Amino acid sequence: MIGKINFVVALFCEAKPIITHFNLSKSESTLFKLYSNQNHSIWLIISGIGSSASSRATKHLALASGADMGTAWLNIGIGGHDNLPLEKAILAHKITDFSMGKTWFSQLVFDPPCLTASVKTVEKPDFNYPDDNVVEMEASGFFSAAESFSTREIIHCMKIISDNSQSSADKITAAMVDELISRNLSIIKELVKKLQFLSMKEQERTSDPPFL
């Protein structure tokens, strides 16, 4: 039994290092760009920017990949923070949707391979970096959709710091984003291994007994 994981990523420049590292190939899709590995245990979808887009893409990927309760989900992208250094990877332990005022808490049942932090999803870029949150635009839509298909223990968001009070967001380029993700591939790979293990265990737990 192989652990399964679905990536939801907003932009191609964020996805490119992941596609290359995990040897994903493009799959047929009319709505979103979809990629998967040879045995279809790893899928990736490029959602576009925004919480609503991320929610739609997550639902589309669930159907396209045949996701079940044992499928792990991972949203990866960039985010801003007041004082965290550029290139720093964080794993969300709390996600708040600014417009709705709704909050989700990730269930960390493993040792995180990086720092954890609160994430705030906004509709428009916010360069004031409020309340010591990592600010981004997709996490809440992703998480709220993914929890309809899986369990919170295997749904996670990782954000790479791309801007802060010392380096403004207008300096961000596609090449810079590609580099930020690439430099964190070792952390991403470690997190994927943890999620694949949990996915496998969840599939074993929910599968029919052999005698059936």
C-alpha distance (Angstrom), angle and dihedral (degrees) to the residues before:
residue distance angle dihedral
M1 . . .
I2 3.82 . .
G3 3.79 125.6 .
K4 3.81 112.7 -118.5
I5 3.79 127.3 -144.4
N6 3.80 133.4 -177.6
F7 3.81 120.9 -157.9
V8 3.81 120.9 -154.2
V9 3.81 111.8 -165.9
A10 3.80 127.6 172.1
L11 3.81 102.5 -147.9
F12 3.79 136.4 32.3
C13 3.81 91.2 -127.7
E14 3.83 87.8 58.8
A15 3.80 91.9 45.4
K16 3.82 100.2 43.9
P17 3.83 98.0 80.6
I18 3.82 90.4 46.6
I19 3.82 92.7 48.3
T20 3.81 90.2 50.7
H21 3.79 96.8 43.4
F22 3.81 95.6 49.3
N23 3.82 93.4 38.2
L24 3.79 95.2 -121.7
S25 3.80 122.1 177.5
K26 3.79 127.9 -152.5
S27 3.81 116.1 -97.6
E28 3.77 129.3 -157.6
S29 3.80 114.4 -87.2
T30 3.78 134.4 147.4
L31 3.82 98.5 -161.4
F32 3.81 106.6 38.2
K33 3.79 139.1 11.5
L34 3.80 106.3 -96.9
Y35 3.80 129.9 -169.6
S36 3.81 133.7 -178.9
N37 3.78 140.7 171.7
Q38 3.79 123.7 -111.0
N39 3.81 97.4 -88.6
H40 3.83 93.5 37.7
S41 3.80 93.5 -121.2
I42 3.82 90.8 123.2
W43 3.81 122.8 47.3
L44 3.79 131.4 176.2
I45 3.80 130.8 -167.7
I46 3.80 128.3 -170.2
S47 3.79 105.3 -139.5
G48 3.79 105.7 -179.8
I49 3.79 123.9 -126.0
G50 3.80 124.3 -44.7
S51 3.78 141.9 43.5
S52 3.82 95.1 -90.2
A53 3.80 92.2 50.3
S54 3.79 90.7 48.9
S55 3.80 91.2 50.4
R56 3.81 92.5 50.5
A57 3.79 92.3 47.1
T58 3.81 92.2 49.2
K59 3.81 91.3 53.2
H60 3.81 91.1 46.2
L61 3.81 91.8 50.2
A62 3.79 91.8 49.0
L63 3.80 89.6 59.6
A64 3.80 96.5 38.8
S65 3.81 93.8 50.0
G66 3.80 97.1 39.6
A67 3.79 90.3 -121.3
D68 3.79 119.3 -166.3
M69 3.80 136.1 -179.9
G70 3.79 89.3 -76.1
T71 3.81 94.8 57.9
A72 3.81 115.2 107.3
W73 3.81 119.6 -141.8
L74 3.80 128.6 -151.4
N75 3.81 128.5 -177.3
I76 3.80 112.8 -163.3
G77 3.79 126.1 -176.0
I78 3.78 147.3 115.1
G79 3.79 128.8 -71.7
G80 3.79 142.1 174.1
H81 3.80 130.7 -118.9
D82 3.77 134.3 177.8
N83 3.80 98.7 -119.4
L84 3.80 111.8 -2.0
P85 3.82 110.2 114.6
L86 3.77 122.5 -107.0
E87 3.81 114.3 -92.4
K88 3.82 92.3 27.4
A89 3.81 112.3 140.1
I90 3.79 119.1 -142.6
L91 3.79 131.8 -175.7
A92 3.79 114.4 -145.3
H93 3.80 116.0 -118.4
K94 3.81 91.4 172.3
I95 3.81 130.8 26.4
T96 3.80 122.6 -166.0
D97 3.78 125.7 -173.0
F98 3.81 105.1 -143.0
S99 3.82 96.8 -156.7
M100 3.83 96.3 45.9
G101 3.80 98.0 33.5
K102 3.80 89.0 -135.3
T103 3.80 123.0 141.1
W104 3.81 134.6 -157.5
F105 3.81 126.6 -168.3
S106 3.79 120.2 -148.0
Q107 3.79 115.3 -136.0
L108 3.81 107.4 -129.2
V109 3.81 105.1 -161.7
F110 3.82 93.3 161.0
D111 3.80 136.3 51.5
P112 3.83 105.3 -85.3
P113 3.81 113.8 -122.7
C114 3.81 90.1 -141.0
L115 3.80 144.0 18.4
T116 3.82 117.3 -55.2
A117 3.80 123.7 -140.6
S118 3.80 144.5 161.4
V119 3.80 116.1 -88.3
K120 3.80 126.6 -153.1
T121 3.80 119.5 -160.0
V122 3.80 114.5 -149.8
E123 3.80 133.0 -176.1
K124 3.80 94.0 -134.4
P125 3.81 130.4 26.5
D126 3.82 111.2 -80.8
F127 3.79 114.4 -160.8
N128 3.81 95.1 -179.0
Y129 3.83 90.0 79.8
P130 3.82 95.0 -145.0
D131 3.79 127.7 -148.1
D132 3.82 97.9 -2.8
N133 3.82 91.0 -69.6
V134 3.76 129.3 141.3
V135 3.81 102.0 -116.3
E136 3.81 120.7 -144.2
M137 3.81 140.8 137.2
E138 3.83 111.7 -121.1
A139 3.81 114.6 41.8
S140 3.81 100.3 89.9
G141 3.80 94.3 49.3
F142 3.78 90.9 47.5
F143 3.80 95.6 46.6
S144 3.79 96.7 44.9
A145 3.80 90.8 51.2
A146 3.80 96.9 42.2
E147 3.80 94.3 53.0
S148 3.82 87.6 63.8
F149 3.81 88.1 66.2
S150 3.79 105.7 32.0
T151 3.80 145.1 14.6
R152 3.82 123.5 -81.4
E153 3.80 93.0 -118.7
I154 3.81 89.1 71.9
I155 3.83 100.0 36.8
H156 3.80 114.1 90.2
C157 3.80 143.9 160.2
M158 3.79 124.2 -146.6
K159 3.80 120.2 -169.8
I160 3.80 127.9 -170.1
I161 3.81 115.0 -149.6
S162 3.81 108.8 -115.2
D163 3.80 101.4 164.2
N164 3.80 140.1 18.8
S165 3.78 140.9 163.3
Q166 3.80 90.1 -69.0
S167 3.80 97.8 44.5
S168 3.81 115.8 38.2
A169 3.78 125.8 -141.9
D170 3.80 92.5 -115.6
K171 3.82 87.0 74.6
I172 3.80 92.0 63.0
T173 3.82 116.0 112.4
A174 3.80 132.5 175.8
A175 3.80 90.0 -109.2
M176 3.80 90.6 52.0
V177 3.81 91.8 50.8
D178 3.81 91.2 49.2
E179 3.82 88.7 52.3
L180 3.82 93.9 47.5
I181 3.80 91.8 53.2
S182 3.81 92.6 43.0
R183 3.79 92.4 53.7
N184 3.81 89.6 54.7
L185 3.80 97.2 47.8
S186 3.81 92.1 108.3
I187 3.82 90.0 57.7
I188 3.80 91.6 43.8
K189 3.80 90.4 50.0
E190 3.82 91.5 50.5
L191 3.81 91.4 49.1
V192 3.81 91.2 48.3
K193 3.81 90.6 53.2
K194 3.80 90.9 52.3
L195 3.81 91.9 48.3
Q196 3.81 93.2 45.6
F197 3.80 89.6 53.5
L198 3.81 91.8 50.2
S199 3.81 89.8 45.3
M200 3.79 90.8 53.5
K201 3.80 91.8 49.0
E202 3.81 91.3 49.0
Q203 3.80 91.2 50.1
E204 3.80 89.8 50.9
R205 3.79 91.3 48.7
T206 3.80 94.8 50.4
S207 3.82 99.7 37.4
D208 3.79 123.3 103.2
P209 3.82 115.0 -93.4
P210 3.84 113.3 -100.0
F211 3.81 93.6 -113.1
L212 3.82 90.4 64.4
